[in-house]
Amino acid sequence: MALKVGIIGCGGISNSHMSGYKALGDAVEVVACCDINFEKAQEYAARYGIPHCYPDCYSMLKEFQPDLVSVCTWNSAHAECTIAALNAGCNVLCEKPMAMNAKEAVAMKEAADKNGKLLMLGFVRRHGNDAAAARDFVEKGFLGDIYYAKASYLRRCGFPGGWFGDKSRSGGGPLIDLGVHVIDLARYIMGNPKPVTVFGATFDKIGARDHIKTTGWVSETAVDKPIFTVEDLATAMIRFDNGAVLHVEASFNLNLKNPTGDINIFGDKAGLSLDPFELYTECNDRIADIVIHGDNGFDFHRDFDREVKNFYEAVSGKAPCLATAEDGVELMRILDAVYESAATGRSVDIVRE
Ligand SMILES: NC(=O)c1ccc[n+]([C@@H]2O[C@H](COP(=O)([O-])OP(=O)(O)OC[C@H]3O[C@@H](n4cnc5c(N)ncnc54)[C@H](O)[C@@H]3O)[C@@H](O)[C@H]2O)c1
């Protein structure tokens, strides 16, 4: 029998979730959607032929208890909507970042545990061919001892607009929006070590840069004079419990030549970079680069469909969940510590209760 699906938040990224559910064919049926902007929910329902739509998640969950729920709201509503869906007996795929902070993230994980339901995180980069190849090489010991990593997501002129600049709805700027992808991916490739100490800095030197004419991606909620109460650049050093260190940097706006989205992982036997996956090592007393044949990159549309498929398969007991709530909580602990360190100018120890 088809698993029933509900969508909470009918904006930009919810279309990618819908693509993933559609790709599952008869295995699932999207039965309901909701958005606090009810017109948006109605348009979305009409676009995809969804039989029921609602102005909030509570009215949706009262009438339907879908097996699978995608939470695609802005960040400040992730915790509330996810907990409501878990308490209604649904399994949840929640968009990144998991929440506004670690306290909310812990409450979400507790709700999943209490209800015996799956809470999966939308860390789409974990589903790429590059990530799969990297994990394979790391697991088989090709990198040796991994002791350093670098993760960059730098845009020159890439503030998406809309709520992304409003800290009360986003929780922060490029660190929580973009940094979250690359910090998680680096940590995943490294084998999910636990963060212990963080030193971070954030800057708001350039701002929204909304006067620039650009052809880049903009949020559906973009407006002419956007609120901009977030950082435009964040950088941090994260030390893990195995002694390894990750250097991360993320910007909406920065005066650099070329935007980058680089992951580099360094071990004592080899290093690697992603998208596409490449390995840097020694061979026959020479310095050697190893490029494996085939598609070893990340493809947003293909890998988004894979993420939704993994959610369905994990709920159905057919595959392990690739992005657990536990990993989401660790990520939020890192982000909290970066913002705290940036505010105080001191390094922050991550303490787990
Ligand atoms: N995985 C990715 O690569 C990726 C890409 C873009 C966005 N995202 C994430 O997806 C989420 C949504 O981003 P977006 O670009 O689609 O934003 P969006 O503004 O286009 O859509 C968000 C929608 O949520 C609705 N909403 C807000 N609070 C709600 C609530 N309490 N109940 C129901 N609906 C509510 C809004 O009205 C809006 O329609 C964010 O968390 C963002 O970080 C992820």
The ligand as an ORCA input file, in Angstrom:
! r2SCAN-3c Opt
* xyz 0 1
  N      18.629     21.433      0.615
  C      18.883     22.538     -0.067
  O      19.794     22.596     -0.894
  C      18.016     23.733      0.188
  C      17.881     24.712     -0.809
  C      17.038     25.807     -0.540
  C      16.383     25.910      0.686
  N      16.568     24.936      1.637
  C      15.913     25.028      2.951
  O      14.516     24.819      2.759
  C      13.761     25.623      3.653
  C      12.798     26.476      2.861
  O      13.506     27.316      1.955
  P      12.783     27.901      0.654
  O      13.823     28.511     -0.174
  O      11.882     26.877      0.077
  O      11.918     29.063      1.336
  P      10.549     29.712      0.804
  O      10.422     31.021      1.486
  O      10.504     29.646     -0.678
  O       9.434     28.711      1.366
  C       9.187     28.559      2.742
  C       7.677     28.472      2.920
  O       7.407     28.085      4.274
  C       6.192     28.723      4.643
  N       6.079     28.697      6.101
  C       6.755     29.417      7.014
  N       6.405     29.066      8.262
  C       5.471     28.084      8.150
  C       4.721     27.321      9.080
  N       4.864     27.495     10.408
  N       3.858     26.393      8.602
  C       3.691     26.218      7.260
  N       4.364     26.937      6.325
  C       5.252     27.849      6.762
  C       6.313     30.118      4.036
  O       5.069     30.777      3.946
  C       6.948     29.799      2.676
  O       5.967     29.605      1.686
  C      14.782     26.422      4.463
  O      15.004     25.787      5.686
  C      16.037     26.389      3.604
  O      17.222     26.470      4.369
  C      17.340     23.859      1.390
*
